[in-house]
Amino acid sequence: MYYIVFDIGGTSIKYSIMNKDGEFIESDSVKTPLQGEGKTQETLVDVINAYKIKYDIKGVAMSVPGGIDDDGYIHFMGQVTDLQDMYLNKYIKEHTGLNCIYDNDVNCVAMAEKYKGNAIDNKNFICITIGTGIGGGVFINNQLYRGHRGMAGEFGINILEHRLSKLEDIPKRTFSKLGSTYNLIDRVNKLKNSNLDGIQVFELANKDKEVQELIEDFYFSLAIGIYNIVYSFAPEKVLLGGGVSSREDLIENINKYLKLLNSEILDMVIIDTCKFQNNSGKIGALYKYLSTNF
């Protein structure tokens, strides 16, 4: 028995055939359609029905970049607006005959870590993804905490700096703006009038003091955001994901600033990286499907 599992993003829709053990049998991707004409739903159905001919597909699982009510209603969907304000599970069932389960992409990352990653033995942990913005997934007492309308873990909206006299600048002082790699790269490119990618930015820092200072501010902002989360939830572990999590010095630099903020914080929490990279969303989505009683 097989499952088709999707990781839906604003640029591409990645999908895989997986078995119940979370093993990947076959994978592919397609460009996310232009939004506004309902082509995204049609693309999903076309992919599913094509694979039904080749495999014995039991169900459909999805990792999506949105806010989802407990009953599956998608009330917010970021860049993939075709899927907003609908019950995607009902649409998939109607057009393919298959049950469909989905969740927020960072919730899926957290479920992947609980299922077969670096949080198998942890009852209380937080996943934080660092990329275009900051996303979060929260596990409390071995259960994913979704919050009202599935909006728990939106750490990127947290405000790290504020001044009442500069209230209009608040959107620029959020965790996402100060602690995401996308915004770090943007700041460096504006400073240097360049078009560097993330790898090039960190390479430039080895010989450019101004860029190095921006990177140190980036690490410090990450530490402040994590500090606030640690003392809000008291997790056993905080796991970091996103492209920057592959840097060998990430944890070292964040721990350095966490200890600067409070020398005892690392006595109560472990900071680590997520085990899975690009496959996290799909693994977590499958975990949710297998945990659901239809």
N, C-alpha and C positions, 0 to 999 in steps of 0.2 A: 504494500500500500504506500502511495506517495502523496505528497502535498506540494502545491505550488505556492511559493512565498515571494512576496514583492517588497521592495524597498523603494518607495515613491518619493522623488525629489523634484525640485523645480527645473532641473536640467535634464535628468534622465530617470527612467523607470527601470530599475534592476530587478531581475527575477531569477529564481532558481527552483529546480525540482529537488526536494529533500525527502529523506525518509524519517521515520519516527525517532531515530537516534540523532537527528540533527546533522546528518551527513549530506554533503552536496553531491548530487548525481549529475546535474547539468545546469549551466547558468548562461544567461544572456542579458541584454539590455536593449532598450529602445529610447529614442529621444522623447522627452515629455512634450506632448502636443501644445500648440499655442492655446491659451486659455480663452474661454468664452463661448465655445460652440459645443461643449459636451464631448469632445473627442477623447478625453482622458478615460472616461468610463468605457467608451467603445473599444479603446486600445486594450484595456484590462480584459474585457470580455473576449476579444479576439485572441489574445495570448492564451487565456485559460482554455478556450474551446479547441485551440490548435493542439495544446498539450494533452487534452483529454483523449485525443485520437491515438497518441503515442504511449501514454501511461495510464495506469489505473489511479486516477486522482481522487483522493478522499475528501479534500477540503482546501480552502484558500486562506492564507494568513498574510497580513500586510503591516508594514511599518510606514506610518504616514506623518508628515510634518504639521500636525494640527491639534486642535482642542476637541475632545470627544466626550459627549455625555455618556453616562453609565449605560444607556440603552442603545448606544451605537450611533446616535445622531451627531454629525460633524458640524459644529457651530463655528469653527474657524479652521482654515486650511492654508494659511500663509500664501505662498506663490501659486499653489495648485488650486485655484479658485473653482475649477470645474466640479470639484468634489465637495465643495462647501454647501452647507444648508441641505443635507440629504442623509438618508440612511443608505450608505454604500453597501452594507451587508444585504439589505433587501434587494437592491438592484442586481448584485452579483447572483443572488439566489434565483431571482426571476429569469436571468439571462443565461445562466450556466447550470442551474440545478444543484449547485454546491453551496454548502455552508461557508460563511466568510467571517473571519475575526480580524480586527485591526486595533492598533493603539498608537499613541504618540511615539515618534521615533526614539526619543531619549528614554521613555519608559521601556521600549523594546530593548534598548542597550542594557538597561538595568536588569531586565528579565533574563537576557542572555548571560550576564555575569552570575546571576543566581542559579541559572539552569546548569551551566557547565563552564563557568569562568572563574574569576578571582573572588567571588563572594559566595561560593557554595556553602561555606561554613559560617557565614555571617547572618545574624538575624536582623541587624539594623545597619544599613549602609546607604550611601549616596553615590550616584553616578553623575558626573558633570562632563558634558561635552564642550569642547573648546574649538570653535570654528568660525562660521560667519557671525554667530552670536554665542551666547552661553545658554545651554539647555541643561535640564536636570531631571533625574529620576530618583524617587525616594522609596526605600523599603523599610517598613517598621514592623517588628515582630513577624518577620518572614512573609509579610504581605506587601504588595505594591500599594503605596498610598497615592490615590488619584486626586483627592480633594474635590471641591465643588466644581462641577462641569469638567472634570478631568484636567484642571489647570494647575495642580500641584507641581512644583519643580520648575516653575518659570523664573529661575534665579537670575536670568539675564536682565530682567526688568528691575531688579533690586538696585537701589541708589547707593553708591559707594561714597560720594562726596556731595555736599550741599551747602549753599549759602542762601539765606532768605532774600538777601538783596539781589541775588542773581537766579531767581526762580526760573527764568526762561532758559537757563543753561542746564537744567536738570536732565533733559534727554541725552545730553552729552556726557553725563557723569554716572551712567548706569554700569552695571557689571559687564554687560555685553559690549558697551562702547570702550571701556577701559581694559577689559580682560580677554577679549577675543582676538584670535590671530588675524582675522580679516581686518579689524580696525588697527591693529599694530602695523600690518603691512601698508595700510592706507596712510597712516601717519608718517611712516618712513618715506614712502613714495612722494608725498607732498613736501616733506622736508628736503629731499634730495632731487626733486623734479625728475623722478625716475619711474620705471615700470617693472619693479622687481617682484619676484614671487617669494613665498615664505622661506624657502631654502636659501635664496640669494640674500634675503634680509639678514638672516642669522650669520651667513658667511661674511657679509659686509661689516657686521658688528665687531669682527676680530681685528679690524684695522680702522674703524671709524668710531670715535668716542661719542659723538652725538647719537648715533644709532644704538650703541651699547647702552647709553642712558635710557633711551626709549624702551629697550628690551628689559632693562632692570625695573623700570616703572611698570611694564607689563607683568612681570613676575610678582611685583609687589601688589598690584591690583588683584591678581589671581589669589595671592595669599590673604588679602583682606576679605575677598568674597568667600573663600573657603573657611576662614576664621569665623565669620558670621554664621555660616551654615553649620559648622561644627558645634558652636555654642547654642544654636537653635534646636538641633536635633540630637546631639550627643551620639553620633553614629560610631560604630566600631571601626569603620573604614570609609574612606572617600576614594572613589576610583575615577580617574581622569581619562577621557577619551578625546577623539579628534586627531587630526593629523599631527599636531604638535606633541601628542603623547608618545610618539616614536622617538623623540629626542631623549638621549640618555641622561642629559643634565636637567630635565624638567623637574623631576621630583626633588633633586638636590637643591635647586634654586628656590622652589616654593617652600621647602622645609626651612631653608635659611631665613626667609622672611617671616614664616610662621613663628619661628623661635624668637625672632626680633620683636614680634607683637606680643608673644607670651611664651616665656621659656619653658612652660610646663605643658603646652598644648599637645605635643607629640607623645606625652605619656598617656593620653586618653584616646588617641586616634591614630590610625595608620593611613598614610597617603600613598596611593599606588596607582598604577595605570590599568585600564581595562585590558582584558586578555585578547579580545577580538577587535579587529579594525573595521574594514568595510563590510564585513559579514555580520556585525553585531545586530543590526536591526532585523535582519532576516531570521537569525537564530532566536532572538527574543520573541518575534512575532509567532514563530512556530511553537515556542514554549507556551505562549498564551493559548494558542489553538488547542494544544494537547491537554491544557489544564481546564478547558471549558467543557461543560456538560450541555450538549444540545438537546 
